[in-house]
Amino acid sequence: MNKPINIFILSVGEKIYSTNRIYQEAKKKGHSVRIINHTKCSIKLSGGKREIVYEGENIIDIPDVIIPRIGASVTRHGAAVVKEFEMNGIFSTARSLGIIRAQNKVRTLQIMNRKGIPIPDTLFSVDTDNIKEQIELLGGAPVVIKLQEGTQGVGVMLAESKKSAKSIIDTMYSMNNSILLQEFIKESNSEDFRAFVVGNKILSAMKRKGLDDDFRSNIHRGGSGSVAVLTEQEQKMAIKAANYLGLPIAGVDIIRSKRGPLLIEVNSTPGLQGIEAYTKVNIAEGIINYVVNKCLKKNLKTK
């Protein structure tokens, strides 16, 4: 057995399924593991030195590796905590910049488009005077309307006509919500594929199917899942997308279209509950094996 390592899981609660699964697998393998509520961490910068203070203790030098599980509502503070650990030489399963990029759908899609990763035709604007033209640029209705920072299918709407699209977009703009518009891929049939990337491998993949009356495939919205077999192209796309964002561990969502697979989203904090249940793959164990291996390689380099 490898030498035990110190693992910090940055999460707001130990009762969260994914957090608890990773914690239990780490303990099972004999490692020292702590769940650190990153919202309770204070960052102190003074005289060129840095501290991360948690429950009265400076913890910046303690872990060998951190596993961030940063939620959408506290992205910026969580990413700042991760950044301090990174600058102290601690390996993280999600880079701070990657966490921020993945949380913003527009930034993610800009990077993917620049890197040549196929995505649905996408448009974002703040101009309320040419909504009709915006819809036409995507080939007309129906169009998908998304909040730029929505999660788990929340803030994703399908406008089936120009009239309904204009009404929704007008409302979103009036509420100062940042949105993006995407072409509707009818042939995807309310299905998408979640690839769980760990390192440079696809650890597991599942197909998610939406309810009959819902075009969204997210399981949190009542959809179902099953084991998926990804094509070689889809596997390479998922791994590249995670790498481009600086996310050694990521959930990459892909839909299938007439012109091939299209990337729709990258999640820096992918949940384990659904995919472990549907695929029977022990992802939590895979994550621990990965971080232990990274620490082993780091130690070999420093000797």
N, C-alpha and C positions, 0 to 999 in steps of 0.2 A: 504493500500500500504506500502511496505517495505521502510525503510529510503533510500534516494538516495545515490549512491556510486560514487566514482571517478574512471572512466575507461579511460585507455590509450590504444589506438589501435596503435601498432607500424607498420607503413606502409609508403611506399615511396610516396603515393599519395591519396588524398581524392576522386579522380575521378574513382579509381579502383572499379569495381562493388561490390566485396565482402566487401571491406573496407567501402564503402558508405552504404551498406545494414545494416551492424552491427552498424555503427554510427547512422543511422536513427532510428533503433529499440531502441537503448539506449536512444536517445533523446525523443522518443515517450513515453518511460516509466519514464521519468523525471529524468534520471541520468545525472551527469556531465561527459561529454565525450570529449576527445581530440584526434585528430589524430597526432601522433608524428612521424616525419620522422626520423627513427633510424639512417639513414646515416648522419644526421646532428647533431647527439648526440656525445659529447666528454666525455670520461671517465677520471676523475681525481682521482688519488690515492695518498694520502699524509698523513703521520703521523698516519696511521691506520684508517683514515677516507676515505670515498668514496663520489664522486659526479658524477652525470650525468648532464652535462651542455647542455641545449637546448635553443637556442635563448637568451643566456646570463643568463639563470635562472637554478638554481640547482633543478631538478625535481624529485630527487630520493625518496623523502618522500611524494609526492603528491598523487599518485594513490593508490586505494585499490586493484586494479587488473589490469594486463596488458594482452592484447590480441595480441600476436605477429603475424604479417603477413610478415614473412621474406622471401624475394625472394632468388633464387639460387645464383645470382651474388654477393650478400652481406651477405652470410650466416655467415661467421666468425665474422664480426663486429656486425651484428645483434644479434648473439648468445652471444657475449660478453656484449652487452647492457642488454640483458635479464638476464644474469648471475648476473650482479650488482643489478638489481631489486630483483632477487631471494635472494641474500645474505642479502638484506635489509628487508626480510620478506614479500615481495609483492607476492601475488599469481599470477601465470602465467598459461595461458591455453596451454602452450607448454614449457617444460623445456628446458633450453639452450642445455644440452647434447642431448636431444631428437631431437632438430632441426638439430644438426650436424650429428647425426646418420642417421636420415631419409633422409638427403640430399645425403648420400653416399649409393648407392644401395648394394654394397658389405657388408658394415658394418651391414646394416639392415638385409640382408639375413643370415649373420653369426649368428646374435642374434636369428633370427627366427628358424634357423636350430638347434641351441643349445637348444632352448626352446621347440623343438618338434612341431613347426608349419610347416605343409607341404608346401614345395616350389617346383617349377620345378627344375630338376637336373641342377646345375649351376657350372660353372668352370671359374676361372680367373687365368691368367698367364701373364708373361712378356717375356716369352721365344719364340723367333721367329723361332727357329730351329725345333720345334716339333708341328707345327700347325696342321699337319695331325693327329697326335696322340691325340691332344686336341679335335678335332672334333669327333674322334672315341670314346673317353671317354664318349661322350654324345649320342652315338648310331648312329653317322653319320649324314649327311645332310638330311633334312634341319636343320639349327640351327639359333637361334635368337642371334644377336650381339647387345649389348647395351653399350652406354657410361655410365660409373659409376655414372656420375652426370648429365645426361640428364633429361629434364622435358617435360611434355605435349606431349610425343611421339617423341620429337626431339632426334636424336641419337639412334633410335631403327631401326634395319635393319634385314631383313630375307634373309639369304643366302640359296638358294635352292639346291646348289650342293657344293661338296667339293672344286671344282675349284673356284667358286665365293666366298665361305667362306674364302679360303686361300687368295684370292686377297684383300678382304675387311679387314681381320685381319692384313695382311701385311701392308696395307696402314695406318691403325689405329696405329699400333705399330711404324711405321716410323715417324708419327706425334706426338709421345709421348702422345697419348690419352690413358687413362685408360679405359679398356673395360672389360666386362664379357660376357661369352657365356652361353646360356640356351637352353635346349631341346625345340623343337617346339611342342606345344600341338595342334595338328591338329584338334582334336575334339572340341576345344573351339570355333571354327567357327568364329574367329575374334570378339568374344564377351568377355567382362569382366564385373565385378560387382563392383561398388563403394559403399562402406558402409561408411556413415558419422557418426563417433563416437563422442558423446558428453558425457563426464563422463563415466559411465559404461552402456550406452545405445546406441542402433543404432537409431539415430534420423530420418534417411531417407536412402533409398538405391535405386540405379538405375542401369539398365543394359545399357551398352554402346556397340554399334555395329559399326564396321568399314565399310568403303566403300567397295564395291564389289571387287575392285582391290587392297585393302590395308588390310594386316593382323592386323594392329594396330587398336584398338578400340577407341582411344582417340578422344573426341569431337572436340578438338582444331585442329585436323587433318582432320576434315570433317565428322566425324562419327555422329551417332544419339543416342538418349537416350530414355528410357522409365522406368516406375515404375518397380521395382524389388521386389520380395518376397524372402528373404534369408532363407535358411534352418537354423535350430537351430545350427548345426555345424558351418556354415558360420558366424553366428552372434557371437558365442563364439570365433571363430578364430579372427575376426576383433577386438573385445574388448580386447582380450588378447594381440594381436599385438600392439595396441595402448598403453596399459599399460606397456608392456615390454620396449618400447622406451621412456616412460615418456611423453606421449602426451595425455592429457585429451581430446583434440579436434584433430581429425585426419581423413583423408580420407584413407581408406584401400581398396586396389584393389585386387580382387580375380578372378581367372578363374576356370572353371569347367573342370575336366579331367576324364578319365576312372577310375582313382584311387581316385577320390574325389576332393574336392576343394583345390586349391593351391594358396598361397599368392604370389603376384608378386611385390607389392610395398606398402609403407606407406608414405603418404604425410602429412607433418607437417603444411602446409598452403593450405588446400583444398579449391578450389573455390566454390562459392555458386551459380553462375549464371546458370550453366547447370542443376544442381540437383534441385534447387528451381523451375526452369521452367518446368522440366519434371515430378517432383513428386508433385508439388504444396504444398510442406511442407515449412513452414516459419522457415528455419534453423537459420536465424539471430536472430529471437525472442528466439529460443531455446537456442542459445549461451548466450544471455543476461540473460535469466532466470537461466541458469546454474551458471554463475559467481556471480549473485546476491545471489543465494542460498549458494554458497561457502563462500561468505563474511559474510552472516548471521550466518552460522555455526561457522565461525572463531570468530565472535564477542561473540557468546554465550559461547564459550570455555574460552575466556579471561575474562569474567565477574565473 
